[in-house]
Amino acid sequence: MNRKEFLQTSASLIPMSILGGSAANAANAASAPATIPASYLESEAYKKNAGKLKFRADGKFKIVQFTDVHWKPGNPASEAAAERMNEVLEAEKPDFVVYTGDVAFDKPAKTCYERAFEPAISRNIPFAFTFGNHDDEQDLSRKEIFELIKDMPGNLTGTVEGLSGVSNFILPVRSSNGQKDAFLLYHFDSLSYSPMEKTVDGYDWMKADQIEWYRQCSAEFKKRNGGNPLPALAFFHIPLPEYNQAARDEDALLIGVRKEEACGPKINSGLFTAMLEAGDVMGIFAGHDHVNDYVVPWKGILLGYGRYTGGKTVYCDVPWGNGARIIELTEGERSIESWVRTKGGRIDNRFVFPKDFSKEPW
């Protein structure tokens, strides 16, 4: 089964109340305030988790990205997701885990989140979650899911009241000596389906208020960093339109698996442009497209996918099975080292960005 067949099958299973709710949420978002002040950085919501992440004494900080767990309670296929997550965390021992959407794929959703987050919680590894388009199609709304998971041990997921979506938040990584912010992890709610289905089909797009919030926060961090952009990564579920632009460029160096086009929004609302202009975000990592795990640079920013993590509860015909993306940062360097880990300790497509994407790396 490919994505087209999957969507045709799953669409008939989505309650009309969910589709109506998505349209209503989008309409509310359109009428939301156009700007959210950077005073978010002074809010209790931000400060609550602002000091939880830190570079290790050796100057490294390792992230594991799990994506598209698609957990179905009682379905034996989901145990393959748990097995892989446990295997990856045992091998990599990361400093942080990010789940980039579509964790729940059946009822009760509560069980999906408890089981999917258990590998991180049981190891006392800090983790965070960004919403996918399927998460609120079960028996809980986005806000209900946030309330369910917000007090789970180690959970650093945040939210900004009044902003489109729910899982918009920033996690700074402190320097190894703990004296300053050394890196930023931006998280966005990439929303769900187009609110204008009669004229624009497919998926929703990042809203103006989310982009303005990012711009203002990025500018404030730059100011606090002596006028220099603070290096950053961004995580969310649905890839941006630029993913297809980059992947189709004949001069692009693409590393990894690409078995389908990026199923992103058909409206480009400008988040990539904002990041390009701000100069802080080095890489963007999404999920959503289960048979893609590639990375490709575009205008100096790395566009990447996580590795499909779920079991065979949905289309997932990807070589070597489910797994995770690993991302390692080095304090004081604008570089990313990353690889994909799958069953049995297999590691593929290890690279350093931007070094390994240079035309003359040697």
C-alpha positions as CSV (number, residue, x, y, z in Angstrom):
1,M,0.0,0.0,0.0
2,N,1.3,3.5,-0.9
3,R,0.2,6.9,0.5
4,K,-2.5,7.4,-2.1
5,E,-4.1,4.0,-1.3
6,F,-3.6,4.6,2.4
7,L,-5.4,8.0,2.2
8,Q,-8.3,6.6,0.2
9,T,-8.7,3.9,2.8
10,S,-8.3,6.0,5.9
11,A,-10.4,8.9,4.7
12,S,-13.5,6.7,5.0
13,L,-12.7,5.9,8.6
14,I,-12.3,9.6,9.8
15,P,-15.4,10.8,11.6
16,M,-17.0,13.9,9.9
17,S,-16.8,15.7,13.2
18,I,-13.0,15.5,13.0
19,L,-12.9,17.0,9.5
20,G,-15.3,19.7,10.5
21,G,-13.2,20.3,13.6
22,S,-10.1,20.7,11.6
23,A,-11.7,23.3,9.4
24,A,-13.1,25.1,12.4
25,N,-9.7,25.1,14.0
26,A,-8.1,26.5,10.9
27,A,-10.8,29.2,10.7
28,N,-10.1,30.2,14.3
29,A,-6.4,30.3,13.6
30,A,-7.0,32.6,10.6
31,S,-8.7,35.1,13.0
32,A,-6.0,34.7,15.7
33,P,-3.7,37.7,16.5
34,A,-1.1,38.2,13.7
35,T,1.7,38.5,16.2
36,I,2.7,36.7,19.4
37,P,5.3,38.9,21.2
38,A,8.7,37.5,21.9
39,S,7.9,38.0,25.6
40,Y,7.0,34.3,25.3
41,L,10.7,33.9,26.3
42,E,9.8,35.5,29.6
43,S,6.7,33.4,30.2
44,E,6.4,30.7,32.8
45,A,5.4,28.3,30.0
46,Y,8.9,28.8,28.4
47,K,10.9,29.0,31.6
48,K,9.4,25.8,32.9
49,N,11.7,23.7,30.6
50,A,14.2,26.2,29.5
51,G,17.0,24.8,31.6
52,K,16.4,21.1,31.2
53,L,18.7,20.3,28.2
54,K,22.5,20.7,28.2
55,F,25.6,19.8,26.2
56,R,27.6,17.1,27.9
57,A,31.1,17.6,29.3
58,D,32.6,16.3,26.0
59,G,30.7,19.0,24.1
60,K,28.2,16.6,22.5
61,F,24.4,16.6,22.5
62,K,22.6,13.6,20.9
63,I,19.0,13.6,19.7
64,V,16.9,10.6,18.7
65,Q,14.0,11.3,16.4
66,F,11.1,8.8,16.4
67,T,8.4,9.5,13.9
68,D,5.0,8.0,12.8
69,V,4.8,5.4,15.5
70,H,1.1,4.9,14.5
71,W,0.3,2.9,17.6
72,K,-2.8,0.7,17.6
73,P,-3.6,-0.7,21.1
74,G,-3.9,-4.4,21.1
75,N,-2.4,-4.8,17.6
76,P,0.7,-7.1,17.7
77,A,2.3,-5.1,14.9
78,S,2.7,-2.1,17.2
79,E,5.1,-4.2,19.4
80,A,7.6,-3.9,16.6
81,A,7.6,-0.1,17.2
82,A,8.3,-0.7,20.9
83,E,11.0,-3.2,20.2
84,R,12.8,-0.8,17.8
85,M,12.5,2.2,20.1
86,N,13.9,0.2,23.0
87,E,16.7,-1.1,20.8
88,V,17.7,2.4,19.6
89,L,17.7,4.0,23.0
90,E,19.7,1.2,24.5
91,A,22.3,1.6,21.7
92,E,22.4,5.4,21.4
93,K,21.7,6.6,25.0
94,P,20.6,10.0,23.7
95,D,20.3,13.3,25.7
96,F,16.8,14.0,24.2
97,V,14.1,12.2,22.2
98,V,11.7,14.0,19.9
99,Y,8.5,12.3,18.5
100,T,7.5,14.1,15.3
101,G,3.8,13.3,15.1
102,D,1.3,10.6,14.3
103,V,1.8,8.6,17.5
104,A,-1.8,7.6,18.0
105,F,-3.6,5.6,15.3
106,D,-6.6,4.0,17.1
107,K,-8.6,4.2,20.3
108,P,-8.0,4.7,23.2
109,A,-5.5,7.4,22.3
110,K,-4.4,7.5,25.9
111,T,-2.9,4.0,25.6
112,C,-1.1,5.0,22.4
113,Y,0.8,7.8,24.1
114,E,1.6,5.8,27.2
115,R,3.0,2.9,25.2
116,A,4.9,5.1,22.7
117,F,6.5,7.3,25.3
118,E,7.3,4.5,27.7
119,P,10.8,3.7,26.2
120,A,11.9,7.3,26.9
121,I,10.2,7.6,30.3
122,S,11.5,4.3,31.6
123,R,15.1,5.4,30.9
124,N,14.6,9.0,32.3
125,I,15.4,10.5,28.9
126,P,13.8,14.0,28.4
127,F,11.4,13.9,25.4
128,A,9.0,16.1,23.5
129,F,6.2,15.7,21.0
130,T,4.9,17.6,18.0
131,F,1.4,16.9,16.6
132,G,0.8,15.0,13.4
133,N,-2.3,15.0,11.3
134,H,-3.7,11.7,12.7
135,D,-3.1,12.3,16.4
136,D,-6.5,14.0,17.1
137,E,-8.5,11.7,14.8
138,Q,-9.0,9.1,17.6
139,D,-10.9,10.0,20.8
140,L,-9.0,13.1,22.1
141,S,-8.6,16.6,20.8
142,R,-5.2,18.3,20.5
143,K,-5.7,20.2,23.7
144,E,-6.9,17.0,25.5
145,I,-3.8,15.2,24.3
146,F,-1.6,18.0,25.6
147,E,-3.3,17.9,29.0
148,L,-2.9,14.1,29.1
149,I,0.9,14.1,28.4
150,K,2.1,17.4,29.9
151,D,2.9,15.9,33.3
152,M,4.4,12.7,32.1
153,P,7.9,12.2,33.6
154,G,10.5,13.8,31.4
155,N,8.1,15.4,29.0
156,L,9.2,18.9,27.8
157,T,6.4,19.5,25.3
158,G,5.2,23.1,25.5
159,T,2.5,25.3,24.0
160,V,1.9,28.9,23.3
161,E,-1.7,30.1,24.1
162,G,-3.3,32.0,21.3
163,L,-1.0,30.6,18.6
164,S,-2.3,28.4,15.7
165,G,-1.9,24.8,16.7
166,V,-0.8,23.4,20.1
167,S,2.7,22.0,19.9
168,N,4.6,25.3,19.2
169,F,7.5,25.7,21.7
170,I,11.3,26.2,21.9
171,L,13.8,24.2,23.9
172,P,17.2,25.8,24.4
173,V,20.3,23.6,24.9
174,R,22.6,25.1,27.5
175,S,26.3,25.2,27.2
176,S,28.3,22.4,28.9
177,N,29.2,24.8,31.7
178,G,25.5,25.8,32.0
179,Q,26.2,29.5,31.7
180,K,24.4,30.3,28.4
181,D,22.1,29.1,25.7
182,A,24.2,27.4,23.1
183,F,21.7,25.9,20.7
184,L,17.9,26.0,20.0
185,L,15.4,23.3,19.2
186,Y,12.3,24.9,17.6
187,H,9.1,22.8,17.5
188,F,6.0,23.6,15.5
189,D,2.5,22.2,15.1
190,S,2.2,21.6,11.4
191,L,-1.6,21.3,11.7
192,S,-3.6,18.8,9.7
193,Y,-5.8,19.3,6.6
194,S,-6.4,22.2,4.3
195,P,-9.2,24.5,5.6
196,M,-10.0,25.4,2.0
197,E,-10.7,21.9,0.6
198,K,-12.8,23.1,-2.3
199,T,-10.0,25.2,-3.7
200,V,-6.8,23.8,-2.1
201,D,-6.8,20.1,-1.3
202,G,-4.3,18.2,0.8
203,Y,-2.6,19.4,4.0
204,D,-2.7,22.6,6.0
205,W,0.2,25.1,6.0
206,M,2.1,27.0,8.7
207,K,0.1,30.1,9.7
208,A,1.2,33.7,9.7
209,D,1.1,33.9,13.5
210,Q,3.4,30.9,13.9
211,I,5.9,32.4,11.5
212,E,5.8,35.8,13.1
213,W,6.2,34.1,16.5
214,Y,9.3,32.4,15.2
215,R,10.7,35.6,13.7
216,Q,10.3,37.5,16.9
217,C,11.8,34.8,19.1
218,S,14.7,34.2,16.7
219,A,15.4,37.9,16.7
220,E,15.3,38.0,20.5
221,F,17.7,35.1,20.9
222,K,20.0,36.8,18.3
223,K,20.0,40.0,20.4
224,R,20.8,38.0,23.6
225,N,23.7,36.3,21.7
226,G,25.5,39.5,20.9
227,G,23.9,40.0,17.5
228,N,24.8,36.6,16.2
229,P,22.1,34.0,15.3
230,L,22.0,31.2,17.8
231,P,22.3,27.9,15.8
232,A,19.1,25.9,15.8
233,L,17.1,22.9,14.4
234,A,13.4,22.7,13.8
235,F,11.1,19.7,14.2
236,F,7.5,19.2,13.0
237,H,5.4,16.5,11.2
238,I,4.4,17.6,7.7
239,P,7.3,18.6,5.4
240,L,7.4,22.0,3.8
241,P,6.9,22.6,0.0
242,E,10.7,23.2,-0.3
243,Y,11.3,19.5,0.2
244,N,10.1,18.7,-3.3
245,Q,12.0,21.7,-4.8
246,A,15.2,20.4,-3.3
247,A,14.7,16.8,-4.1
248,R,13.9,17.5,-7.7
249,D,16.9,19.8,-8.3
250,E,19.4,18.0,-10.5
251,D,22.4,19.5,-8.7
252,A,21.1,18.5,-5.2
253,L,23.0,15.9,-3.2
254,L,20.4,13.8,-1.6
255,I,21.3,11.1,0.9
256,G,18.9,8.4,2.0
257,V,15.6,6.8,0.8
258,R,13.1,8.7,-1.3
259,K,10.2,6.5,-2.4
260,E,7.5,9.1,-2.6
261,E,7.2,12.8,-3.1
262,A,7.0,15.0,-0.1
263,C,3.3,15.2,0.8
264,G,3.4,18.8,2.1
265,P,1.0,21.7,1.8
266,K,0.2,23.1,-1.6
267,I,0.4,26.6,-0.2
268,N,3.8,28.0,0.7
269,S,3.2,30.3,3.6
270,G,6.9,31.2,4.1
271,L,8.3,29.5,7.1
272,F,11.4,28.4,5.2
273,T,12.0,31.9,3.9
274,A,11.7,33.2,7.5
275,M,14.3,30.7,8.6
276,L,16.6,31.5,5.7
277,E,16.4,35.2,6.5
278,A,16.9,34.7,10.3
279,G,20.1,32.6,9.7
280,D,19.7,30.4,12.7
281,V,18.1,27.2,11.7
282,M,20.6,24.8,10.2
283,G,18.3,21.8,9.6
284,I,14.6,20.9,9.5
285,F,13.4,17.4,10.4
286,A,9.9,16.1,9.6
287,G,8.0,12.8,9.3
288,H,4.7,12.1,7.7
289,D,6.0,10.3,4.5
290,H,6.7,6.8,5.8
291,V,8.9,5.6,3.0
292,N,11.3,8.6,3.0
293,D,14.2,9.1,5.3
294,Y,16.4,11.3,3.1
295,V,18.2,14.5,3.7
296,V,18.9,17.2,1.1
297,P,20.4,20.7,1.5
298,W,18.4,23.7,0.1
299,K,19.8,27.2,0.1
300,G,22.1,26.3,3.0
301,I,19.5,24.6,5.2
302,L,19.3,20.8,5.5
303,L,15.8,19.4,4.8
304,G,15.5,16.0,6.4
305,Y,13.2,13.2,7.4
306,G,13.2,11.0,10.4
307,R,13.0,7.2,9.9
308,Y,9.6,5.6,10.1
309,T,9.4,4.1,13.6
310,G,6.0,2.3,13.7
311,G,5.1,-1.3,13.0
312,K,3.1,-2.6,10.1
313,T,-0.1,-0.8,11.1
314,V,0.1,1.5,8.1
315,Y,2.0,1.6,4.8
316,C,5.7,1.4,5.5
317,D,7.5,-0.5,2.7
318,V,10.9,1.0,3.4
319,P,14.1,-0.9,3.0
320,W,15.5,-2.5,6.2
321,G,12.4,-1.8,8.3
322,N,11.5,0.7,11.0
323,G,14.0,2.7,13.0
324,A,15.0,6.2,14.0
325,R,17.1,9.1,12.9
326,I,20.0,10.1,15.2
327,I,21.3,13.7,15.3
328,E,24.4,14.7,17.1
329,L,25.4,18.3,17.8
330,T,28.8,19.6,18.8
331,E,29.0,22.6,21.1
332,G,30.3,25.8,19.4
333,E,30.0,24.3,15.9
334,R,27.4,25.0,13.2
335,S,27.4,21.4,12.1
336,I,25.2,18.3,12.3
337,E,26.3,14.7,12.3
338,S,23.4,12.3,11.6
339,W,22.6,8.7,10.7
340,V,19.7,6.2,10.6
341,R,19.6,3.2,12.9
342,T,17.4,0.2,12.2
343,K,17.0,-3.4,13.4
344,G,20.0,-5.3,14.7
345,G,22.3,-2.3,15.0
346,R,22.3,-1.5,11.3
347,I,23.5,2.1,10.6
348,D,23.0,3.8,7.3
349,N,23.8,7.1,5.6
350,R,26.0,8.7,8.2
351,F,27.0,12.2,7.3
352,V,28.2,15.5,8.6
353,F,26.4,18.7,7.4
354,P,27.6,20.9,5.8
355,K,31.0,19.2,5.3
356,D,29.8,16.1,3.4
357,F,27.6,18.2,1.1
358,S,30.4,20.4,-0.2
359,K,31.5,19.9,-3.8
360,E,35.1,19.8,-2.6
361,P,35.0,18.3,0.9
362,W,38.6,17.1,0.6
